[in-house]
Amino acid sequence: MIVGTAGHIDHGKSVLVTALTGRVMDRLAEERRRGITIDLNFAPLDLGNGAIAGVVDVPGHEDFVRTMVAGASGVDLALLVVAAEEGLMPQTLEHLAVLEHLGVPCGIPVLTKADLVERDWLELVALELSEVLAGSSMEWHAPVSVSAKTGEGVDDLRRLIAGYAPAVRAAAAGDLFRLPVDRAFSVAGVGTVVTGTAWSGRIAVGDEVALLPLGARGRVRSLEVHGRAVERSEPRHRTAVGIAGIDRKGVGRGTVLVAAADAWGASAAIDVALSLDRAAPRPLAHRTRIRFHLGTAEVIGRVFPRATVEPGGRELARIVLEAPVAARGGDRFVLRSFSPVATIGGGVVLDPIPPERRTVWPAGLDSETPGDRLAALLARRPRGLPAARLPVLLGAPADRARALGQASSALRQVGDLWVTVRMLDETGSRCLDLLRRYHRQNPIERGIPLETLRHSLRVPDAVAEAVLADLVRAGRMRRHAGLAAIAGFAPRVAGGDAAVDEIVGVLQAAGLTPPSVAELERQTGRPDTAAILRLAASAGRVEAVERDRYYHRAALDGFVETLREWGAGEIVPSDLRQRLGISRKYLIPLLEWADAKGFTTRDGGVRRAAYPKPA
């Protein structure tokens, strides 16, 4: 469990964490000199029975809200700290808004410095705080009063925090590993070390990891959880990862550590559902410049809503960023105005790696039903969705994402792609149309080459193959010898069988010195001679020995018989040429054909007759 503080500056957040954990916060010299927290600080909190919670202490000053957002991301339980003598302050309310936009499920309001006020005043501040929190989207406990100075209420608060631990949603098993980095440094003998809260998944020592959006890859050299060395990380824990092979330069807050084998990606465009706070000073219009906070990253960008968003409104939008971020479907984010800087809204990521072309917004993209979201994501990707990327887009573990696809009668996995059944049906119809058109234009051809047909469908290879297989199984198409045709199609030659007989007759008369295809065209006056020859070859009446020269079957059989009669001696081309009465122009291609067919064998430069077994 991760516990995070929130609240106005100087309301005692760091002192409270020290009282709870025994760890001194404000590790930086500047923090100690100025007496305020300016960066994130962390400490383990012993909950008893061996359970440890990670506590994130955030700065309260308005100049460091960006740092507070980074620390609040991934928090399971928030401690909203309010100094009893001051009550609610501006940063209290802004921090509350940040927690709500990030989807933090629950929290405990903590009234600190209780020793400095009278009981009546304490009750008044608690009442005011309860009234404000009554309208919150989060689940809040009743306010708790503590004094870090006297110790009043600290043990009770610790026990209360421990009581929330069993209710924290267990991390899904088998999920993808992701750790937004909040700190990076170098350690001699280890290399680059990054720390953060593991949002999901697990990694082990020796695993290959990647830092996004940098793309740098390395291998896990060491792992620590709350300062204790481990061999394998756990989700929802503060984790330090020592990485070999990644240079410290460029690594820092805002980068994300992931398992290199998983299909994560970084994008400078993200499609979201966003909400604008009622207190926002102005509507959110097309191209409005904003500050986008996700995880530990803050990136400047522009928002492109489908329609202008009024304060208190909600809309779907594309956010175009000045630098890519590694997001996941379902991630929560915070929006802050570019200038003057203030929290103005937030929302949820719908499509973390959207198609680059014209944005479409299919129904169901912002549905709370995962199956509807999956169908909408596929509707945006008519060529299919890689199965490996589905857990990233849906924000679900791989097995659950796969089960969602399998449960839908409208979807189908083809190879490594998820596609819609409608897309397969439409591709099948287009395939049949292509075949019919080809048969009309080439009635003499036995069919269209399969590779030509696949290319003409203009779909991924796996989809094309699935469609062809479906049509064959349904008896609507046949394929043979690298060709595809409509089931029942028979080639037709102008002039019928007589035209085929005429061409075959010319080759039969020519014996072992047949004319080339071009010569046959001139001799017969038929421009479709090549197609007629292919048709005759499919019937076994002729065979192509060269690409542009066909032989009659009887002539080839006679040639093979001559080779058999030659015996076991070496075949000397000049002697065989004289015996057959043909020139080298015809003999050499015939011998090469015989080699390929196994009627002859070659050992170095010596060719001999062979006697292959009948097929």
C-alpha positions in Angstrom: 0.0 0.0 0.0 1.2 3.5 -0.8 0.2 6.4 1.5 0.6 9.9 0.3 0.4 13.3 2.1 -1.4 16.4 0.7 -2.1 19.8 2.1 -1.0 23.4 2.4 2.6 24.5 3.1 3.7 24.5 6.7 0.7 22.4 7.9 2.9 19.8 9.3 3.0 17.0 6.7 6.7 16.2 7.0 6.6 16.3 10.8 3.6 14.0 10.8 5.4 11.5 8.6 8.4 11.6 10.9 6.1 10.9 13.9 4.4 8.0 12.1 7.6 6.4 10.7 10.5 7.6 12.8 12.2 8.8 9.6 13.3 12.4 9.2 12.0 14.0 6.1 13.4 17.0 4.1 16.6 15.2 3.1 17.9 18.1 1.0 20.1 20.8 2.6 18.0 23.5 1.0 14.8 22.0 2.5 16.4 22.1 5.9 17.7 25.6 5.4 14.4 27.0 4.2 12.3 24.9 6.5 10.0 23.7 3.7 9.6 20.6 1.6 10.6 21.2 -2.0 10.9 17.6 -3.3 9.4 14.2 -2.8 10.5 12.3 0.3 9.8 8.7 1.2 9.7 6.5 4.3 8.5 3.0 5.2 5.6 2.7 7.7 5.4 -0.4 9.8 1.8 -1.5 9.9 2.4 -4.5 12.1 2.3 -8.2 11.3 5.2 -7.7 8.9 3.2 -5.4 6.6 5.0 -2.3 5.4 3.4 0.7 3.7 5.3 3.2 1.6 4.7 6.8 2.6 5.2 9.7 0.1 5.6 13.1 1.6 4.9 15.9 -0.9 5.7 19.6 -0.8 2.8 22.0 0.0 4.1 25.2 -1.5 2.1 26.4 -4.6 5.4 26.6 -6.5 5.8 22.8 -6.2 2.4 21.5 -7.1 3.9 19.8 -10.1 6.1 17.8 -7.6 3.0 17.1 -5.5 1.2 15.6 -8.5 4.1 13.4 -9.2 4.1 12.1 -5.7 0.3 11.7 -5.5 0.2 9.5 -8.6 -0.2 5.9 -7.7 -1.3 6.6 -4.1 -3.8 4.2 -2.5 -4.6 6.2 0.6 -4.3 10.0 1.0 -3.6 11.9 4.3 -5.1 15.4 3.7 -3.2 17.4 6.3 -4.8 20.6 7.7 -3.2 22.6 10.5 -5.8 23.1 13.2 -4.9 26.7 13.9 -5.3 27.8 10.2 -7.9 25.5 8.8 -8.5 25.1 5.1 -6.1 27.0 2.8 -5.8 27.5 -1.0 -3.3 24.6 -1.5 -5.5 22.3 0.6 -8.2 22.7 -1.9 -5.9 22.4 -4.9 -4.3 19.3 -3.5 -7.8 17.9 -2.9 -8.6 18.5 -6.6 -5.4 16.8 -7.7 -6.2 13.7 -5.5 -9.7 13.5 -7.0 -8.5 13.9 -10.6 -5.9 11.1 -10.0 -8.6 8.8 -8.8 -7.2 8.2 -5.4 -9.9 6.0 -3.9 -9.9 7.1 -0.2 -8.3 9.3 2.4 -8.1 10.3 6.0 -8.3 14.1 6.8 -5.7 14.8 9.6 -5.9 17.9 11.8 -2.3 18.5 12.9 -1.0 20.8 15.6 -4.0 19.9 17.8 -2.1 21.0 20.9 -2.1 24.6 19.7 -5.9 25.2 19.7 -8.9 24.9 22.0 -11.2 21.9 21.7 -14.1 24.1 20.5 -11.9 25.5 17.7 -10.7 22.0 16.7 -14.3 20.8 16.4 -15.2 23.8 14.3 -12.3 23.2 11.9 -13.2 19.5 11.7 -16.8 20.4 10.9 -15.7 22.8 8.1 -13.4 20.1 6.7 -16.1 17.4 6.8 -18.5 19.7 4.9 -16.0 20.3 2.1 -15.1 16.6 1.8 -18.8 15.6 1.7 -18.9 16.8 -1.9 -15.7 15.0 -2.8 -15.6 12.1 -5.3 -13.3 10.3 -2.8 -14.3 8.2 0.2 -13.2 10.1 3.3 -12.9 9.0 7.0 -14.0 11.4 9.7 -11.3 14.0 10.6 -8.6 12.7 13.0 -6.7 15.1 15.3 -3.0 14.6 16.1 -0.1 16.4 17.6 3.3 15.4 16.5 4.8 17.4 19.4 2.9 15.6 22.2 2.2 12.4 20.3 -1.6 12.8 20.7 -3.5 10.7 18.2 -0.4 9.4 16.3 -0.7 5.8 17.3 -4.5 5.9 16.6 -3.7 7.3 13.1 -1.2 4.6 12.5 -3.7 1.9 13.5 -6.3 3.6 11.3 -4.0 3.5 8.3 -3.2 -0.2 8.9 -7.0 -0.8 8.9 -7.2 0.4 5.3 -4.5 -2.0 4.1 -6.8 -5.1 3.6 -9.2 -3.0 1.6 -6.6 -1.8 -0.9 -7.3 -3.5 -4.3 -4.9 -6.3 -4.8 -2.6 -5.9 -7.8 -3.6 -8.1 -10.8 -1.5 -11.2 -11.3 0.5 -11.5 -14.5 0.2 -7.8 -15.4 2.7 -5.8 -17.3 5.5 -4.2 -15.2 5.5 -0.4 -15.0 7.3 2.0 -12.6 7.1 5.8 -13.1 10.5 7.1 -12.1 10.5 9.9 -9.4 14.3 9.8 -8.7 17.4 8.7 -10.5 21.1 8.6 -9.4 24.3 6.7 -9.9 25.9 4.2 -7.4 29.4 2.9 -7.8 29.5 -0.7 -8.7 25.7 -0.7 -9.5 25.2 1.8 -12.2 22.1 3.9 -12.7 19.5 3.5 -10.0 15.9 4.6 -10.4 13.2 4.7 -7.7 9.5 4.9 -7.8 6.2 3.2 -7.0 5.7 0.0 -9.1 2.2 0.6 -10.5 1.8 -2.9 -11.8 3.6 -6.2 -12.6 6.9 -7.6 -11.4 10.5 -7.8 -12.5 13.4 -9.9 -11.3 17.1 -9.5 -11.1 18.5 -10.3 -14.5 15.4 -9.1 -16.4 15.8 -6.8 -19.4 14.1 -3.4 -18.9 13.6 -0.3 -20.9 13.2 3.4 -20.0 10.5 5.2 -21.9 10.3 7.5 -23.8 14.1 7.3 -24.1 14.0 3.8 -25.5 17.3 3.0 -23.6 17.6 -0.7 -22.5 19.5 -2.4 -19.7 19.4 -5.3 -17.3 18.3 -5.3 -13.7 21.4 -5.7 -11.5 19.7 -5.2 -8.1 16.3 -4.6 -6.5 15.4 -3.0 -3.2 12.0 -2.6 -1.5 12.1 -0.2 1.4 15.9 -0.6 1.6 15.7 -4.4 1.7 17.4 -6.3 -1.1 15.0 -8.6 -3.0 15.2 -10.9 -6.0 11.8 -10.0 -7.4 9.7 -6.8 -7.1 6.1 -6.6 -6.1 3.4 -4.2 -7.4 2.2 -1.3 -5.2 5.6 -1.1 -3.4 8.3 1.6 -3.3 11.1 0.1 -5.3 14.7 0.9 -6.2 16.1 -0.7 -9.3 19.8 -0.8 -10.1 20.3 -1.1 -13.9 23.3 -2.1 -15.9 23.7 -0.8 -19.4 21.8 2.5 -19.1 23.6 5.8 -18.8 22.4 8.1 -16.0 22.3 11.0 -18.5 18.7 11.8 -19.5 17.2 9.5 -16.9 15.0 11.2 -14.3 11.6 12.1 -13.1 9.0 11.6 -15.8 10.6 8.6 -17.4 8.9 5.2 -17.0 10.7 1.9 -16.4 9.0 -1.1 -18.1 9.9 -4.7 -18.9 11.6 -4.6 -22.3 9.6 -7.7 -23.6 6.2 -6.0 -23.1 4.6 -4.0 -25.9 4.7 -0.6 -24.2 4.9 2.5 -26.4 5.3 6.2 -26.0 3.2 8.7 -27.9 3.1 12.5 -28.2 -0.7 12.3 -28.9 -3.1 10.8 -26.4 -6.9 10.6 -26.6 -8.7 11.2 -23.3 -12.0 12.0 -21.6 -11.3 15.2 -19.6 -13.3 17.2 -17.0 -12.8 20.9 -16.4 -13.2 22.1 -12.8 -16.1 24.4 -12.0 -13.7 26.8 -10.6 -11.7 26.9 -13.9 -11.2 30.6 -14.9 -12.2 30.0 -18.6 -13.5 27.4 -21.0 -11.1 24.9 -22.6 -11.1 25.7 -26.3 -9.4 24.2 -29.4 -5.6 24.4 -29.2 -5.6 25.7 -25.6 -2.1 25.3 -24.2 -1.9 23.2 -21.0 0.4 21.3 -18.7 -0.3 17.6 -18.8 0.6 15.6 -15.7 0.6 11.8 -15.8 2.5 9.6 -13.4 5.7 11.5 -12.5 5.8 13.3 -15.9 4.8 16.9 -16.7 4.7 17.8 -20.4 3.5 21.0 -22.1 0.8 20.4 -24.8 -2.3 21.6 -26.5 -5.8 20.2 -26.1 -8.1 19.5 -29.1 -11.6 18.8 -27.6 -14.4 17.7 -29.8 -16.2 20.8 -28.6 -15.3 23.7 -26.3 -15.4 22.5 -22.6 -17.1 24.9 -20.2 -16.2 25.0 -16.5 -17.8 21.9 -14.9 -18.1 20.2 -18.3 -16.7 16.9 -19.7 -15.6 16.1 -23.2 -13.5 13.7 -25.3 -10.3 15.3 -26.6 -7.0 14.6 -28.2 -4.0 16.1 -26.3 -0.9 16.7 -28.5 2.3 17.0 -26.4 5.7 18.5 -27.0 7.3 15.3 -25.9 6.0 11.7 -25.8 4.8 10.0 -22.7 4.3 6.3 -21.8 0.6 6.0 -20.9 -1.9 3.2 -20.6 -5.6 3.0 -21.1 -7.4 3.9 -17.9 -4.5 6.1 -16.5 -5.6 9.2 -14.6 -4.1 12.5 -15.3 -4.2 16.2 -14.1 -4.5 19.3 -16.3 -3.0 22.6 -15.2 -3.2 25.8 -17.1 -0.1 27.0 -18.9 0.0 30.5 -17.4 -0.8 31.4 -14.7 -0.2 27.9 -13.5 -3.2 26.4 -11.7 -5.0 23.0 -11.5 -8.0 23.2 -13.9 -9.1 19.7 -14.5 -8.1 16.1 -15.2 -9.4 12.9 -16.7 -8.7 9.4 -17.9 -6.7 8.1 -20.8 -8.9 6.3 -23.4 -6.3 5.6 -26.1 -2.7 6.0 -25.1 -1.3 5.3 -28.6 -4.0 6.5 -31.0 -3.9 6.2 -34.8 -2.1 9.1 -36.4 -4.7 9.8 -39.1 -7.9 11.7 -38.7 -9.4 11.2 -35.2 -12.6 9.2 -35.0 -14.6 8.8 -31.8 -16.5 5.5 -32.0 -19.3 4.9 -29.5 -18.0 3.0 -26.5 -14.5 4.5 -26.4 -15.2 6.1 -23.0 -17.5 3.3 -21.8 -16.9 1.8 -18.3 -17.5 -1.6 -19.9 -14.1 -3.1 -21.1 -15.7 -5.0 -23.9 -17.3 -1.9 -25.4 -13.9 -0.1 -25.1 -12.2 -3.0 -26.9 -14.7 -2.9 -29.7 -14.2 0.9 -30.0 -10.4 0.6 -30.0 -10.7 -1.9 -32.9 -13.1 0.3 -34.7 -10.3 2.9 -34.8 -7.9 0.3 -36.2 -9.6 -1.3 -39.2 -6.4 -3.2 -40.1 -6.3 -4.9 -36.8 -4.9 -4.4 -33.3 -1.7 -6.3 -32.2 -2.5 -8.7 -29.5 0.6 -7.9 -27.5 -0.5 -4.2 -27.3 -4.0 -5.0 -26.1 -3.1 -4.9 -22.4 -1.6 -1.4 -22.8 -4.5 0.0 -24.7 -7.2 -1.6 -22.4 -5.2 -1.1 -19.2 -5.8 -4.8 -18.2 -3.6 -7.8 -17.7 -2.9 -9.9 -20.8 -5.1 -12.8 -19.8 -8.1 -10.6 -19.0 -7.6 -8.6 -22.2 -7.5 -11.9 -24.2 -10.6 -13.2 -22.5 -12.5 -10.0 -23.4 -11.7 -10.6 -27.0 -12.6 -14.2 -26.9 -15.9 -13.5 -25.3 -17.0 -11.2 -28.1 -18.7 -12.7 -31.1 -17.9 -9.6 -33.0 -14.1 -10.0 -32.7 -11.6 -12.6 -33.7 -7.8 -13.2 -33.2 -6.0 -13.8 -36.5 -2.3 -14.6 -36.0 -1.0 -11.9 -33.7 -3.9 -9.5 -34.5 -7.3 -8.8 -33.1 -9.8 -7.8 -35.9 -13.5 -7.4 -36.2 -15.6 -10.2 -37.8 -17.1 -7.4 -39.9 -13.7 -6.5 -41.3 -13.1 -10.2 -42.2 -16.5 -10.4 -43.9 -15.9 -7.3 -45.9 -12.5 -8.5 -46.9 -13.9 -11.8 -48.0 -16.5 -10.1 -50.1 -13.8 -7.9 -51.7 -11.8 -11.0 -52.4 -14.6 -12.7 -54.2 -15.3 -9.5 -56.2 -11.6 -9.4 -57.2 -11.7 -13.0 -58.3 -14.9 -12.5 -60.4 -13.4 -9.4 -62.1 -10.2 -11.3 -62.8 -12.1 -14.2 -64.4 -14.1 -11.8 -66.6 -11.0 -10.1 -67.8 -8.9 -13.3 -68.1 -11.4 -16.1 -68.9 -8.6 -18.4 -70.2 -6.5 -18.2 -67.0 -7.0 -20.9 -64.4 -6.9 -18.3 -61.6 -5.1 -15.3 -60.1 -1.7 -15.8 -58.5 -2.2 -16.0 -54.7 0.4 -13.4 -54.0 -1.2 -11.0 -56.4 -4.6 -11.6 -54.7 -3.1 -11.1 -51.2 -1.5 -7.9 -52.2 -4.7 -6.6 -53.8 -6.7 -7.1 -50.6 -4.5 -4.5 -48.9 -4.7 -6.1 -45.4 -2.1 -7.6 -43.2 -0.8 -11.0 -44.4 -2.4 -12.8 -41.4 -5.8 -11.3 -42.2 -5.5 -12.2 -45.9 -4.5 -15.7 -45.2 -7.4 -16.1 -42.7 -9.9 -14.8 -45.3 -8.6 -17.1 -48.0 -8.8 -20.1 -45.7 -12.4 -19.2 -44.6 -13.5 -18.9 -48.3 -11.9 -22.3 -49.1 -13.6 -23.9 -46.1 -16.9 -22.4 -47.1 -16.6 -23.9 -50.6 -16.6 -20.5 -52.2 -13.1 -20.4 -53.5 -10.4 -23.0 -54.4 -6.7 -22.6 -54.6 -4.1 -24.9 -56.2 -0.6 -24.6 -57.5 -0.3 -21.0 -56.3 -3.5 -19.9 -58.0 -6.9 -18.9 -56.6 -10.2 -19.1 -58.4 -13.9 -19.0 -57.7 -15.3 -22.4 -56.8 -16.6 -24.1 -60.0 -14.8 -21.8 -62.4 -13.5 -23.4 -65.6 -11.1 -21.6 -68.0 -12.6 -20.7 -71.3 -10.7 -20.3 -74.6 -12.0 -18.4 -77.5 -12.5 -21.2 -80.1 -12.9 -23.8 -77.3 -10.9 -27.1 -77.3 -10.1 -26.7 -80.9 -8.0 -23.7 -80.2 -6.0 -25.6 -77.5 -5.7 -28.6 -79.8 -4.3 -26.4 -82.6 -1.5 -25.0 -80.3 -0.7 -28.4 -78.9 -0.6 -29.9 -82.3 2.0 -27.4 -83.4 4.2 -28.5 -80.5 3.6 -32.1 -81.1 4.8 -31.7 -84.7 7.8 -29.8 -83.6 9.1 -32.6 -81.4 12.3 -31.6 -79.6 12.7 -28.3 -81.5 9.5 -26.4 -80.5 9.0 -22.7 -81.3 9.1 -20.2 -78.5 5.9 -18.6 -77.2 6.5 -15.5 -79.2 7.1 -17.6 -82.3 3.9 -19.5 -81.7 1.9 -16.2 -81.4 3.2 -15.1 -84.8 2.6 -18.5 -86.3 -1.0 -18.9 -85.0 -2.0 -15.2 -84.9 -3.4 -15.7 -81.3 -2.3 -13.1 -78.7 -3.6 -15.5 -76.0 -1.1 -18.2 -76.9 0.7 -18.0 -73.5 -2.5 -18.5 -71.6 -3.5 -21.4 -73.8 -0.1 -23.1 -73.2 -0.6 -22.7 -69.4 -4.0 -24.2 -69.7 -2.6 -27.1 -71.7 0.2 -27.5 -69.2 -2.3 -27.8 -66.3 -3.9 -30.7 -68.2 -0.5 -32.3 -68.6 -0.4 -32.1 -72.4 2.6 -29.8 -72.5 5.3 -28.7 -70.1 7.5 -25.6 -69.9 11.2 -26.5 -70.1 12.2 -22.9 -70.4 10.1 -19.9 -69.3 9.2 -19.1 -72.9 9.4 -22.6 -74.5 7.0 -25.5 -74.0 7.4 -29.1 -75.2 4.8 -31.7 -76.0 4.5 -34.5 -73.5 5.3 -37.1 -76.0 8.5 -35.3 -77.0 9.7 -35.2 -73.4 8.8 -38.8 -72.8 10.9 -39.7 -75.9 13.8 -37.7 -74.6 13.6 -39.4 -71.2 13.5 -42.8 -72.9 16.7 -41.9 -74.9 18.4 -41.1 -71.6 17.4 -44.5 -70.2 18.8 -46.2 -73.3 22.0 -44.3 -72.9 23.0 -46.6 -70.1 25.3 -45.9 -67.2 28.0 -44.2 -69.1 28.8 -40.5 -69.1 26.4 -38.4 -71.1 28.5 -36.3 -73.5 26.3 -33.4 -74.8 27.9 -33.4 -78.3 27.2 -37.2 -78.7 23.7 -36.9 -77.4 23.0 -33.9 -79.7 24.1 -35.9 -82.7 21.9 -38.8 -81.6 18.9 -36.6 -81.2 19.6 -34.4 -84.2 19.1 -31.2 -82.3 21.3 -28.1 -81.6 22.7 -27.0 -78.2 20.0 -24.3 -78.1 17.5 -27.1 -77.4 19.7 -29.8 -75.8 21.2 -27.8 -72.9 17.8 -26.6 -71.5 16.5 -30.2 -71.9 19.5 -31.6 -69.9 19.0 -29.0 -67.2 15.3 -29.9 -67.1 16.3 -33.6 -66.7 18.7 -32.7 -63.9 15.9 -30.9 -62.0 13.5 -33.8 -62.6 16.0 -36.4 -61.4 16.4 -38.1 -64.8 20.1 -37.3 -64.8 22.6 -36.7 -62.0 25.8 -34.6 -62.0 29.0 -35.4 -60.2 31.4 -32.5 -60.8 31.4 -32.0 -64.6 30.1 -35.6 -65.3 26.4 -36.1 -66.1 24.9 -39.6 -66.0 21.5 -41.0 -66.6 19.5 -41.8 -63.4 16.5 -44.0 -62.9 14.2 -42.4 -60.4 11.4 -44.4 -58.9 8.0 -43.8 -60.4 6.0 -41.2 -58.6 
